[in-house]
Amino acid sequence: MTHIHVIHENGAWFEPLADALDRQGLPWREWFLDRGIFDLSRPPPEGVFYNRMSASSHTRDHRYAAELTAAVLAWLDRHGRRVVNGSQALDLEISKARQYAALEAAGIRTPRTVLVAGKELLVEAAGRHFADAPFILKPNRGGKGLGVRLFHSADVLRDYLGSLDYEPPVDGLHLLQQYVQAPVPLITRAEFIGGRFMYAVEVDTSDGFELCPAEFCSAGDAFCPAGEASRAKFTIIDDIDPGLTRRYEAFLAANDIPVAGIEFVTDSAGTVYTYDVNTNTNYNPDAEARAGRSGMATLARYLDAELERLNSRRDAAD
């Protein structure tokens, strides 16, 4: 029997998908890729492989999980296995700089961004490129909004870099980015499965930039509650601008990314800036319960369809 093989490194984030696969009675296997032994001289098992490796894996003491996954995906590609969110998706997942290049190539506007290699160069770069405007500092390889901070001057940035709060990015690369001021503290995350728009989520950013939608965020993620506050942090909406949807779907097709959450913010003039592509996407259970939706059930049906398509091709070849 062929299986759906799920590649990941976060058991808490995997549980909702495992439940959805079980509810639909689908055959699946778990590949927890924080470490392992792989005989590259032999072919991998048959089936559909779904890659959920996260850019934030290093924050869970899985420092080389992404690098291991890249090697495993190359092995799967070599043997022609069907991989959902394969090598190209992982490449964009672990580098926002490469994300922005791919988005801009697809005609999708991103915030003005300056790449800085070297902590000692950050203050000079901020003073040169953002002298009269607020800006955001973020790691090139992050995840969950970790390490994203707003600054109003290079002097404040200098104080932060000299404090105990500063954490160096895992790949040594910082991004200084234009701060897009929205009329209300909201960003929107558009969810896609099978390369097609499913729904969008409006996210209240009043409390900060750590916007992980999963129910099981770590206790340290102060701005990622599973429950509701006075105003729901996550609210599902059915539609976004149709033209933006088409551009996003074309971008995902061009980069072979069937499953993703794409985040954007709209300024007071109505200009849309896209700033993050999450290829390891999660869904907020409270928002879905209110809207009567299930992203994981939709994802499980998509993976089932991919497995059925694979099995049909194999049967036709026999």
C-alpha positions in Angstrom: 0.0 0.0 0.0 1.2 3.5 -0.8 1.1 6.1 1.9 1.0 9.9 2.5 4.3 10.7 4.1 4.3 13.9 6.2 7.7 15.5 6.7 7.9 17.8 9.7 9.7 18.6 13.0 6.9 19.9 15.3 4.6 17.3 16.8 2.1 19.8 18.3 1.6 21.4 14.8 1.3 18.0 13.2 -1.5 16.7 15.5 -4.4 18.5 13.8 -3.3 17.1 10.4 -2.9 13.6 11.8 -6.4 13.8 13.2 -7.8 15.0 9.9 -6.0 12.1 8.0 -7.3 9.6 10.5 -10.9 10.9 10.3 -10.8 10.4 6.6 -9.3 6.9 7.0 -6.2 7.7 4.9 -2.9 5.7 5.0 -0.1 7.9 6.3 3.3 7.8 7.8 5.2 10.4 9.9 8.7 11.5 9.0 10.0 13.5 11.9 13.2 15.1 10.4 15.3 16.5 13.2 17.8 13.6 12.7 17.9 10.2 11.0 19.8 7.8 8.8 19.0 7.6 5.1 20.6 5.2 2.6 20.8 7.4 -0.5 21.9 4.4 -2.6 18.4 2.9 -2.3 15.1 4.3 -3.5 12.7 5.9 -1.0 9.3 4.3 -0.4 6.5 5.0 -2.8 3.7 7.4 -2.1 3.0 11.1 -1.8 5.4 13.2 0.4 4.1 16.4 2.0 6.8 18.7 3.4 5.9 20.8 6.4 9.4 21.8 7.5 9.3 25.1 9.3 11.7 28.1 9.1 11.5 28.3 12.9 12.7 24.7 13.5 15.9 26.0 15.0 13.9 27.6 17.9 12.8 24.1 19.0 16.4 22.8 19.2 16.2 21.3 15.7 19.0 23.4 14.3 19.8 21.3 11.2 16.2 20.0 10.5 15.8 22.3 7.4 19.2 21.3 6.1 18.4 17.6 6.6 15.0 18.1 4.9 16.7 19.7 1.9 18.9 16.7 1.5 16.0 14.3 1.8 13.9 16.2 -0.7 16.8 16.0 -3.2 16.8 12.2 -2.7 13.0 12.1 -3.3 13.4 14.3 -6.4 16.1 12.0 -7.7 13.7 9.1 -7.6 10.8 11.0 -9.1 8.6 10.9 -6.0 5.5 13.1 -5.8 6.4 15.8 -3.3 4.0 18.5 -2.1 5.9 21.7 -1.2 9.2 20.3 -2.3 12.7 21.8 -2.6 11.7 25.1 -4.1 9.1 25.6 -1.4 11.6 24.9 1.3 14.1 27.3 -0.2 11.6 30.1 0.0 10.5 29.0 3.5 13.9 29.5 5.0 14.9 32.8 3.3 12.7 35.9 3.3 15.2 37.6 0.9 14.6 34.8 -1.6 10.9 35.0 -1.0 10.8 38.7 -1.9 12.9 38.2 -5.0 10.4 35.5 -6.2 7.4 37.7 -5.2 8.7 40.7 -7.1 9.5 38.5 -10.1 5.8 37.6 -10.1 4.7 41.2 -10.1 3.7 41.2 -6.4 4.7 44.3 -4.4 6.8 43.8 -1.3 7.9 46.4 1.3 11.2 48.1 0.7 13.8 45.8 2.2 17.6 46.1 2.9 19.6 42.9 3.5 22.4 43.3 6.1 25.1 40.7 6.8 26.9 41.8 9.9 25.4 43.2 13.2 27.9 46.0 13.2 26.5 47.4 9.9 22.8 47.6 11.0 22.9 51.0 12.6 24.6 52.6 9.6 22.3 50.9 7.2 19.2 52.0 9.1 20.4 55.6 9.3 21.1 55.6 5.5 18.0 53.9 4.3 15.4 54.7 6.9 16.5 58.1 8.4 13.1 59.7 8.4 10.7 56.7 8.7 10.0 53.9 11.1 11.4 50.5 10.1 11.2 46.8 11.1 14.2 44.6 11.9 13.6 40.9 11.2 15.7 37.8 10.7 16.0 36.5 7.2 15.2 33.0 8.5 12.6 33.4 11.2 9.1 32.0 11.5 6.0 32.8 13.7 7.0 36.5 13.7 9.9 35.7 16.1 12.6 38.4 16.2 10.4 41.0 14.4 10.7 44.5 16.0 9.6 48.0 15.1 12.0 50.9 15.5 11.5 54.6 15.0 15.2 55.6 14.8 18.6 54.2 14.3 19.6 55.3 17.8 16.9 53.1 19.3 18.1 50.3 17.2 21.7 50.8 18.5 20.4 50.5 22.1 18.6 47.3 21.3 21.6 45.7 19.6 23.6 46.4 22.7 21.0 44.9 25.1 20.5 41.4 26.3 17.2 41.2 24.3 19.1 41.0 21.0 19.2 37.6 19.4 21.3 37.0 16.3 19.6 35.4 13.3 20.4 31.8 12.8 21.8 32.4 9.2 23.6 35.6 10.1 21.4 37.7 7.9 19.2 40.6 9.0 16.5 42.5 7.1 15.7 46.1 7.6 12.2 46.7 6.2 9.8 49.5 5.5 7.1 49.7 8.1 3.7 49.7 6.4 1.2 51.6 8.6 -2.2 50.1 8.2 -5.3 52.3 9.0 -6.3 49.7 11.5 -4.0 47.1 13.2 -4.8 44.2 10.9 -2.9 42.1 8.5 -4.4 39.5 6.2 -3.2 35.9 5.6 -4.6 34.2 2.5 -4.6 30.4 2.7 -4.1 28.2 -0.4 -4.4 24.4 -0.8 -3.7 22.7 -4.1 -2.6 26.1 -5.4 -6.1 27.5 -5.1 -7.5 30.1 -2.7 -9.3 28.5 0.3 -10.1 31.4 2.6 -8.3 34.4 4.3 -7.8 35.3 7.9 -7.7 38.8 9.3 -5.2 39.0 12.2 -5.3 41.7 14.9 -1.7 42.9 15.3 -2.4 45.2 18.2 -0.2 43.2 20.5 2.8 42.6 18.2 4.1 40.7 15.2 4.1 37.1 16.5 1.2 35.9 14.5 1.4 32.1 14.5 -2.2 30.8 14.0 -1.7 27.3 15.4 -3.5 26.3 18.6 -0.3 24.8 20.1 2.1 27.7 20.1 4.8 27.7 22.7 4.2 29.4 26.1 6.8 32.0 25.1 4.7 33.1 22.1 2.9 35.8 24.1 1.0 37.1 21.1 -0.3 33.7 19.8 -3.2 32.8 22.1 -5.3 29.8 21.3 -8.4 31.4 22.9 -10.3 34.6 22.3 -9.7 37.9 23.8 -12.2 40.9 23.8 -11.6 41.1 20.1 -10.9 37.8 18.3 -7.3 37.8 17.1 -8.1 35.6 14.1 -11.2 36.1 11.9 -11.9 34.2 8.7 -13.1 36.0 5.7 -14.2 34.4 2.5 -12.7 36.7 -0.2 -9.8 39.0 -0.9 -9.3 41.1 -4.0 -9.7 38.8 -7.1 -6.7 40.3 -8.9 -4.5 39.7 -5.9 -5.8 36.1 -5.6 -4.9 35.5 -9.3 -1.4 36.9 -8.8 -0.9 34.8 -5.7 -2.1 31.6 -7.4 0.2 32.3 -10.4 3.2 32.9 -8.0 2.5 29.6 -6.2 2.2 27.7 -9.5 5.5 29.2 -10.8 7.3 28.1 -7.6 5.6 24.7 -7.2 4.0 25.5 -3.9 0.6 23.9 -3.6 0.1 24.7 0.1 0.8 28.1 1.6 -0.4 31.0 3.7 0.6 34.4 2.2 0.5 37.5 4.4 -0.1 41.0 3.3 -0.9 44.4 4.7 -2.7 47.4 3.2 -1.7 51.0 3.9 -4.0 54.0 4.2 -3.7 54.7 0.5 -5.0 51.2 -0.4 -1.6 49.9 -1.5 -1.0 46.2 -0.8 2.4 45.0 0.4 3.1 41.2 0.6 5.7 40.4 3.2 5.6 36.7 4.1 5.0 33.3 2.5 4.4 30.4 4.9 4.8 27.0 3.3 4.3 25.3 6.6 0.9 26.7 7.2 -1.3 26.2 10.2 -5.0 27.1 10.9 -6.6 28.6 13.9 -9.2 26.3 15.4 -11.2 29.0 17.1 -11.6 31.1 13.9 -12.4 28.0 12.0 -15.1 26.9 14.5 -16.8 30.3 14.2 -16.7 30.1 10.4 -17.6 26.4 10.1 -14.4 25.7 8.1 -11.5 23.2 8.4 -8.3 23.8 6.7 -6.8 20.5 7.8 -9.8 18.5 6.5 -9.4 20.3 3.1 -5.7 19.6 3.2 -6.3 15.9 3.9 -8.7 15.7 1.0 -6.1 17.3 -1.3 -3.4 14.8 -0.2 -5.9 11.9 -0.7 -6.6 13.2 -4.2 -2.8 13.3 -4.9 -2.4 9.8 -3.6 -5.3 8.6 -5.8 -3.8 10.2 -8.8 -0.4 8.6 -8.1 -2.0 5.2 -7.7 -4.0 5.6 -10.9 -0.9 6.3 -12.9 0.9 3.3 -11.4 -2.1 1.1 -12.2 -2.2 2.3 -15.8 1.5 1.7 -16.2 1.2 -2.0 -15.0 
